[in-house]
Amino acid sequence: MTLPRIVSREEWRAAREELLVGEKAATRARDALNADRRRLPMVEIDKEYVFEGGDGKATLLDLFEGRHQLVVYHFMFAPEWDAGCRSCSAFVDQIGHLAHLRARGTEFAVVSRAPYTKLLPFKARMGWTLPWYSSYCNDFNHDFQASLEGDEDGELFERPGVSCFLRDRERIFHTYSTYERGLDGLGSTTSFLDLTALGRQEEWEEPKGRASTLGAPAGSERIRYHDEYED
């Protein structure tokens, strides 16, 4: 195994400060990229999708749970599989308490093509409490390119992804999707918010005018212990 060089504290500090210049440049570049993402146009969803979840049938609007935004994780679990994808499971394992997303008017849900009768026991095995829905009877995964046609037989193959949606009363809009390596670095509250049209809802974010969309203080001012939020 090749390990880092051993140096004095002074040499390490100098090297660390040099690296910090690049890290700050990367942070500024990421902020600019996130702003460009928030400037993307959006597409209205006029197709009716019916999912199955813990409370029975649910529409795409139901998945918002009354909130302004929805982040969907496309979890690889084909109807013929007996268990969910290991990599997708590791991804879901790292997701923290959803209260911090919900405090910014953003809901999170997992969607897979497998029937709910397969999702439920696997969800219990993993010890997850986050919302998980089956799209077994609709084209949601195909329409949002999480299930793609493969060989000549027309069979679908799965890929992991995230899709973001914005709600304006009863109207739903698709704002963003990313797949596979686009998921690198995701899992935290802020990383998911950075994919959405409203972002972290901070005053410093571009474009201006979205921090007060929910009629509440800017994003960071809303942070509480997760058991202190009023749902």
N, C-alpha and C positions, 0 to 999 in steps of 0.2 A: 504494500500500500504506500502511495506517495502522499506525504503529509506536508502541511505548510512549513515554511522556513521558521526556524527559531531565531528571534531577534530580541533586542533590548526593548524596554517599555517605550523609550523615546522614539526608536525606529518604528515601532508598531503605531504609535500615536501619529507620526507623520504620514505613514501609509494610510491610516484610517481617515485622516483629514483629506487626503487626496481622493480617496474613494467617495467621501461624502459629497464632493463637488459633483460627481457623476450621479449620485443618488438624488440630490436635490434637482438636478436637471431632469432626471427621469420622473420625479414627482410633478414638476411643472408640465412636462410633456403629457403625463397621464391626465392631469387636470384639463389640459387643452383638448385631449382626445375625448374625455368625458363630456366636455361642453359641446363638441361636435356631435357626439352621440345624441345629446338632448335636443340638438337642432334638427335631427332627422325628421322627415315628414312621417305621418302615420296613416294606416289603412283601416277603414271601418270594417268591422266584422258583421256581415249580414247573413251568415250561415248559422243555422241552429245546431248546437252540439248538446247532446244529452249524455252525461257521465253517470257512473254509479259510485257512490261513496258510503260513508258510515251512516248517513241519514237517508239512504235510498237514492232516487234519481235526482240529478242536479244539472242545471244549465251552466254555461260559461259565466253568466252573470252571477249565479249563486256562488261560484268559486271565489268571488271578490269578498264575500261576507260583509257587504255594505261599504267596503273601503274603496278608495279612489284608484288604487293600482293593484295589479296582480302579477306576481313573478311565478312562472310555472317551470318546474324542473322536469324535463323529459327523461324519465327513468327507464332504462332498458330492461323490459320484462315482457317478452313475446308470449302470446297466448299458449304456445305449446311448451314453454319452459316450466320447470317445477320450482325454480327459485329465481330471484332477481339477480341482476348483474353484480359481480363482486366490486368492480370499480365504482359503479353507481352507489352501491351500499356504503363504500368508504366515503364517498362524497357526502351523502346524507348524514353519515355519522358525525361529520365535522360542523354541521349547521347548529348554531346556538339557539338561544331562546327567541321565539318569534315575537315576543312582546315588544322588542325594540324596533322591529320592522313595522309592526302594527301601529305603534305610536306615531309613525310617519305616514299613516293612512295606506299602508302597503301590505297586502296579504301574500302568503307563500303557499303553494300547493305542489304536490307531486302528481304526475299523470303517467300511466303506463297502459299498454295495450292489453295486458293480461286481464282476464275476468276478475272481478272483485273478490270472488270466492278463493282465488289464488293469492291475491294481494294481502288479504286480511290475515291469514296465518303467518305469512312471511313478515308482515309488519309487526305482529305480536312477537315473533321470534327475535326480531331486531330490537324490540323495545322502543319503537318510535311512536310518538304521539302526534306528529305533524299531519296535516290533511293529505290524504292519498286517494286518488280517484282513478277509476278504470275508464278508458276510452275504447273498450272492446267493441262497442256497437256504433262507433262513429269514425269519421275520417280525420279527427283532430291531429293525430300523430303524423299522418301522411300529408295533410295540408300544411303543417308547419315544419315539414322536412326532418322530423325526428325518425320517421320510418320511410325508407327509400326502396324503390323497386330494384331488385338485384339481377338475378340471372334470367335466362329465357323463360323460365317457368313463371315469372312474375311474382315470385315470393319476395316479401319485404325483409329488409335487414335493418336492424336498429342502430341508432347512434345517440349518444347523450347530448343534451342541449338545454338551453334556457330560453324561454320566450317571455316577453314583458307586454303587459296590456294596461291600457288606461281607460277609465270609465267616466263618461259624462252623462249623468242620470242613467237612462236605460241604454245608451249607446256605448258600444265597446270598440276600442281601437287597438290594433297591433302596432307597437312602437319599436320593438327590437327583438332579435333572436341571435344566438351564437351557439356554436357546437364544438365538441371535441376539445382541441387545444384552446379554444376560446374560453373554456371553463377554468383554465389554469388561474390560480389565485383567488377564485371565488369561494364563498362559504361564510364570510362574515356579513354582518348587517350592512356596513358601508359598501362592501364590494357588490352586493345585490342592488343597493340603492343607486350606485353609479351606473347601472345598466338601464335605469328607468328614465322616463321622460321628465319626472319631477326631481330626480336626483336626491341628494341628501337634504334638500330644502334649506340650505344655508344661504345667508345674505351675500357671501362672497362668490357664489357660483354664477356662471354664465350659462345661458342667457338670463338676464335679470327678470324678476317678476314672478318667480315660481316658489320662492321661499315661504310666502304667506298664502299659498294656494289653499291650504286646509283651514285658513282662518285661525291659525295657532302661531305661537312663537317659532322662530327659526329652529331648524332641526336639532342642533346641539343643546339648545335651551330646553328641549323636551325630554332629555335623557333622565331616566329615573332608575332605581332598582327595579328589576323586572316584576316584583310583587307589589309595586306602588302604582303601576299604571291603572287608570280607569278604562276599561275596555269600551 
